[in-house]
């Protein structure tokens, strides 16, 4: 590349007031480079100046002495040109204000012992920029021979469909795989969803039908139902993915590491390397090694993991003091949502109207902790379901007992609207017991905001059990990877497919694979959709870079 230089100095943002622009320009001209100044280089006229010089003068190496490279990076992007940003605004002028570092007077300029620190710093910045640019070459991307830009989305729930739609809008072909026989995920079993727009007060219909219609109408999106991943091999831009039917056993099922209990003999002594390897081969009999690529595998450039969550399954007797498993009218929030989706709220025991429902947010027993995998979402779901009761019955009553009520951000508006709904009562307190009381239930609570123990008679009780990421049960992603088929540090995050939030906030530990939605943490449909937009943009970025 034959470089033709152009130096441009912006005089806006106080730069022209603080520096001698003529002297600064002379630094560039002493090196034989043309130099121009402009009062607003990032403005329309300033950008046109740069574009005209590129088009008419053939300038292809631009040195912009102006603001930080952290801002306006999209404004000063010109294809086929080297652009170097020399930060004299934040780095010189703003960090060295003239009241503290005054310019030299005419008399002081004659004194060789006097110097203008700010002016000298700006000139040195420009010299360093010119020296650096001389050594810079226009980068050439390394393009893989087998590179593909197709995107694989694991999970056909709202999060997965939203990811596919966003990626398609960006111009990419997308394949959704869903292990169930239909799209929609958990949301397909809901009556309504939480509000997503101001004033955040009213429940809205679920977005499932609209998302499914958008996916089916998009010719860039293909859907494979009753399908799951057997293994993912390769690297970003060139993943080889083997798919199969759920429960099917095939030779390209990914091998699993040897369980710890199989690494010792009957006396508890560690097996040697050879013995462990023999056990490993036996344990993974019929499965191809991770280095063996499936010749019939499908190629993808990036993967979005949106496999979602499942409802928490309490162990037998875990919440016996609350009647779960013993009284049929004590159900989890997931089960209650399924009941509500079918029509009016009816008791499971006898099908009669459930006009009085108690919602319990904490298992109690002397501990103020919430149910496992609970949080802000389960708090808001309790408020949503309480509203169902009052919507179904004019004389309906809903009681919400909580230790922690979390409605973050703008969701506070929803909390206030529920708080003002006739028939809904909320109090902090510990539910100590649930028992049969004739044809109904008696719920006892202590340490309430009323300052006394109370008893409530109700038709049903709902426990706010949590949202468990499916990665607790299975790797899902099934990587052909020496560190194992899943993300190795998931146990640190209670099974969530987390990332390095500071360094790589949208990427998992495996480059080119992104986690979105409730598989990362419990979140609402609205939160998942907004996260998906960021994931899709990042996924698109890596496909452009690889």
N, C-alpha and C positions, 0 to 999 in steps of 0.2 A: 504494500500500500504506500503510494507516494503521498506523503502528508502535506497538506496546505493548511497552515495555521491561521487562526483568527482569535484575537484576545478581545474580550468584551467585559467592560466594567459597568456594573449597575450603580447608579448614584442615589437610588431610592433608599427608604428605611433608615435615613440618617447617615448613610455612607458618604454621600457628597458633602454633607455639612461637616463631617468630622475629618475628612482626608483631603489632601491636595491631589485632585484627580489628574491634573496635568503632569505632576511629578510621577505619579503612579503609572501613567501611560508611557512616560519616557523610559521606564524600566523595560517594558515590552519592546519598544521601538529600538532600544539599544541592542537588543538581540535580533533585530531585523524582522520583527513580527508586527503586522498591522494591528492597531488597537483602536477600538471605538468605545464610547460610553453612551449610556442610555438611562433616562430617569426612572424607567419601570420595565426592566428587562423581562420579567415574567408576565407582563401584560400583553395584550393583543399586538400592539405595535412593536414591542420588543421582540416577541417571538417571530413576527413577520420579518424583522431585520435579519434575524439568524437564518430563517428559511430562504430569504432572498440571496444571502451570501453563499449559502450551500448550493442553491440552484444556479446562480449567475456567475459567481466567482470560483466555484469549485471548492470552497472551504470544506474540509472534512475532519479537521481536528480543532475543536472549539474549547477554549479556556474561558470559563465564566467566573469572573471575580464578583461574587454576589453573596447570596445566602447559603445556608447549610445544604449539603447534599441530601439531608433527611427530609427536606421539603421541596415541593415543586419538581420531584423527580420525574413525574409523568409529563410535565410541561416541557422539560428540556431533554426529551428523548427523540433522537433523530436517527432513523435507520441508516446504517452504513457509515456512521460518523463516530469518532471518538469524542466524548464529551467529558471534560474534567471540571469539577466544581471546586473553586477556590473560595473557601469560607472566610470572607473578610467582614461579614456582617456580625454573626454571633462570635466568631473566633477572634475578631480584632475590635471592631467599633463598639458593639454592645457590651463586651466584657471589659473594655477599657474606656469608660465614658470620659469625655473631654473635661468635665469639672474636676476629675481626679487626675487626669493626664493632659493638661492644657497644651495647645499647640504653641510653637515658638513664636515670639514676637519678631519683628524685623531686625531689631537690635541683637536678639539672641541668635538669629540665624547667622550673624557675622562671627559669632563666637564658636570656635572649633570644639570647645569643650562642652557645648550644649548640643543636645540632640532631641529629636521628636520621637519618643518611643512608639507611639501609635502608628505614625507614618512609616517608620522603619520596619515595624512588624508587618504592615500591609504589603510593603515592597518585598520583604523576605518571603511572605506567603506566595506572592506572585512568582518570584524567582523559583521557589521550590516547585510550584505547579508547572512551570515551563520545563524544568529539568525532568520532572516525573513524566510529563506527557511525551517528551522526546523518546522515552524508553517503552512507552505503552504501544502494544499492537492491538488491532481490532480482534476481539475474541472470535474464534470459530467454534460453533457447537459440535460436540461429538455426537453423532447420530448412530444409534444401534442399527445393525443390518436388519434385525427382526423386530424392530420397534413397532408397537401397536398402540393406538390411542383409544381403544375400546375400554369401557369402565364396567366393572362387575359390582353389583350391589347385592349384598347378602341380607335378605329380609324384605318381605313385601308388605310391611306395615306402613303407616303414614310416614314415618321417617324415611324408610327405604324408597317409597314412591316419590316423596318430595325431593330426595337426593337425585333420583333418576330424571325427574322433570327438569331440575336445575341444570344438570349436566347436559341434557339434551338441548336445552336452550343455548348452552355455550357451544353447541355444534358437535358433541360427542355421541357416538353410538353407545348404548347402555343395555346391559342384560341384568334383569332382576331374577334372582332365584329365591323361591319361597317353599319351605318344607310342607306347608299346609296345602289344601286343595283349592284355596281361594286367597285373594289379596285382602288386605285390611288389618291383619294383626289383631291385637287386643281391642283396638278402638271399634272394630266391627261389632263388638258385643256391648257397646255402651248405648245409653239412651241419649245423653247430651254430653257436651264437653264444656270446659271452663271458658269464660270470655277471653277474647284476644284483642279487643279494641276498646277505646274509650267509650263510655265511662267505666268499663270493666265491672259492670253490675249484673248483667243478665247472662244466663246460660244460652248456648247456641247449639244448633244441630251439629253432629259430627261431620268432619270434612271427608270421611271415607269415600262416599259415593262420588264426590267431585274429583278426588285424587284418582280413583280407579278409572273414571271416564277419561281423565286427562292422559293417563298412561296408555289406555287402550287406543286412544286417538292419535298417539305420537308414533310415527313410523320409524323413529330412531330408537325406540325402546322395545325390546323383546322381553317376554316373561316366560319363565320356566317354573311351573307349579309342581308340587310334590317332588322337589329336588333339593339336594343339599350337596355341600362340598366334600369330596373324598380327600383331596389334597390340593395345595397350592404350592407350586415350585417355581424356581426362577428368580428374577429380579425385577425392580421397577421398570415399567415399559415393556417387559417381556415375561410376564407371569404365565405359566402353563397350569391351567385349572382343570382338574378332573371332577366331574359331577356324577351323582348317582341318585337312586331313589332312597328315601329314608329307610334305614334298617337293612339295606342291601349290603352284602359283603363282596368286595371286588379286590383284585390284586393291587390296585393303586390306592387302596385305603392307606392313609399315612401311618407309618410305624409309630408306636408309642414307646416312650422310655420305660425301662424296667422299673416296676414298683419297688419301693425300698424294702418291703418284706421278702422280695424274691432275690435280694442281693446278699442274703445271709443263709447259712446252712441251718440244719435242725438244732444246732447248739448255739445259734446266734452269732457265729463267727462269720466275718466278711468273706465272701467268695473271692477267689483271685480273678484276674482280668479275663482269662480264657473261660473260666466257668461262668462268669457273668455274661460273656458274649454268647456262649452256648444257650444260656437261659433266655437272653434277648431274642435270639433267632427262633427259639421255641415259642416264646410269647407272641412274636409277630409272624408266625408261620403263615405262609400264603400271601404275604404283603411284600411288594417290591421295595428295595432300598430307597432312601430319600434322594440319592444321586441319580436314580433312574427316572428320566422324564417320560411321561405318558405320550406316546406318539400320536394318540388320538385326542389329546387334551386341547382345550380351547384357549386361545391367547387373549390376554387382557393386559392393559398398561397400568391400571391402578385398581384398587379394591376399596369399597366403602362398606364397613362392617356396621350394619344397622339391624342386627338380629333381634334386638329388643329385650323384653323382660317377661318373666312369668310371675304369677302371684305366689307369695310366700305360702308354703305348705307346712302348717304347724305339726309338730310331732304329736303322737297320741298322748293325751293327758297334759300337753304343754300349757294349755289355758283352761284346764278343768275348772278352776275357781271362777272363771267367767262363763262357764256353761258350754263352751265349744266342744262339740263331739258328744255331749250328753243331752243337750236340749236342742231339738231341731230348729227352733226359732232363733238360735244364736248362730250368726253367719259371719263370714269375712266380708270386707268391703267389695271384693271382686265378685263374690256370690250375690251380694245385694244388687250390684250393678246389672248382673245378668237377669235378676228378677225384675228390676225396673225397666230393662230394655223390652220385656215382653208385654208390658202394660202397667196397670195400677199395681201398687205395692201390696202383695198378698203374703200371708204367713205360710212358710213351707209346711208346717205341721198339719194344717187343716184347710188351707186355701182361703181363709177368711181375711177380711180387710185388716191391714196393719196400719192403724191410724196413729199409733204412738210408738216411736222408735228411739232407742238410745244408741248413740254413737260413742264408742270408747276408743280414745287415742293412745292410751298407755296401759300395759298389762298390770301395772301396780305391783302389789306384794312388797311394799316398803321401798320401792325404787321408782324414781321419777323418769326413768328412761322410756323412750317410745318403743313400739314394736320394732323388731329387726327390719332393716332396709326401709324404714319409714322416714318421713321428713316433711318438707313443705308441700310436696304433692299430696301426700295422704291427708294432711291437714285440710287442704282445699277440696279434696275429694269428699271428705266428711261434710263440709259445708254444702257442696253440690248435692250430695245425696239427702241431706237434711231438707234441702229445697224441694226435692222430689216429693217428700212426704206431704209438705204443705201445698204443693201444686196438685197432688192427687186428691186430697181431702180438705174440704173447707174447715173442718174441725181437727185437722191433723196437727200432731205435736211432735217435735224432734228435740231431743236433749243431747247436747254435745259435751262430754266430759273430757278434759284434756289436761296434760301437764305442760305441753308446749304447743302453742298455736302459731304456725308460721305461714304468713301470706306475704311474701317478699315483693318489693317494688310496687308496681301499679296494681298488683293483686289486692292491695289493701282496700281498694275501692270495692272489690267483691266481698271482702270480709265485712265491711261496713253495711253493705246492702243486705247481707244475710243477717247481720246483727239486728237490723231494723225490721226484719220480716216477722209478722205476727205468727206465733206458734213455734218459733225456734228459740230455744233457751241454751245458753252456753255458760259453763262455769269451769274454772280450774278445780281439779280435785282428783282423788284416787278412788277408782271403783274397787271395792274390796270383795264384792261377791255378787253373783247372779244366781237366782234360784227360781223354781216354778212357784207360781202364786195363782192357784186355781187354773183358769184357762190361759193366763198370761204369765208375765215374768215380774220378779221384784229385783230391783237393782239398788244396791247399797253403795254409798259413796262417802268418803271422809275427806277432811281438810279442804273443804270447798271454799269458794270466795264468800259464801254466806257465813262462814265461821262456825259451821255446825255440820254434824253428820246428817245425811238426808237419805230418804228412800223414794225411788220413783217406780211406779208401776207402768209397764209397757207391753206392747204386743211382740216386739222384736228387739234384738240387740245386734249391733254391727261392730265388729272389731277392725280397727284400722291397720291391718297387716300390710307389709311392705311390698315393694317391687324388686324382685330378685333378678339381676342380669343373667341371661341364659349362659354366659360364660362361667358361671358357678358350676354348672352341670357338665359342660362340654367345651372344648377349645373353640368349636364352631368353625374357626378359620382354617384349622388343620394344615398348618405349614409343614412342608418338607424341609425341616430346619434342624440343625444339630442340637439346638437348645430346646427342642421339643415342639410339639404341634401348636401350642398356645403361647400367649405372652407370659414370659417367665415370672414377672413380678405381680401378677394379678392378685395373689393372696394378700399382698400388702394393702390393696385397695378393696378388700372384701369381695373379690371376684370381678370387680368392674374392669373393663378394658380401658385403662387409663393411659396417660401419656406423660411425657416430661412437660408439664404445663408451662414452664418458663421458656424453655428452649424450643420445644416443638408442640405448641398448644393444640394443633389440629391433627397431629400425626401420632400413630401408635409407635411402639418400639421397633416396628418393622417398617422401614422406608417404603413408601408407596401404598401403605394400607392405613386407612383412616377410620376411626370409630365415631359414630354419631348416634345421638338419641339416648334412650334409657340404658343402653349397654355401657355407657360411660358413667352415668349417675342418674338417679331418679329425676325425671323432669316431665313437665307438661307437654302436650302436643305442640303448643305455641313455642315453647323453648326448644323443642326438638327441631321444629321447622326452621327457626332462626339459626340454630347451630348447623343444620344441614346446608344452608346457603354458604356459610363460611367454609365448611368441609368441601363443598363442590367447587368453590373458587380455588381452594388450595390444591385439590385434586387436579383441576384443570391446569394450574400453574406447574405442577411437577411433570405433567405430560408435555408441556411446552418446553421445559428445561431439559428433560432427560434426552 
